[in-house]
Amino acid sequence: MSMQKHVVPDLESEAPAPAVSAAPARDATEEPPPFLGTWKNVYTLVLAELAVLVILFYVLTRWVS
């Protein structure tokens, strides 16, 4: 049975990792949505539609039962 020597790399001799900025860089190819102009407007529309659907289904449930 042979004994193998485990080699531990010297971490102090390696170059430090480059610093990463806290804020991600915006991609130059990021485009606005194809409708409503901004993503904020799209999200507002989606939330408004959700609210309308919740109210509609609530009213429908109360009417049927």
Protein Blocks (a to p, Z undefined) as FASTA:
>chain_A
ZZdddddddfklpccdddddfbdcddfklccdfehhiaklmmmmmmmmmmmmmmmmmmmm
mmmZZ
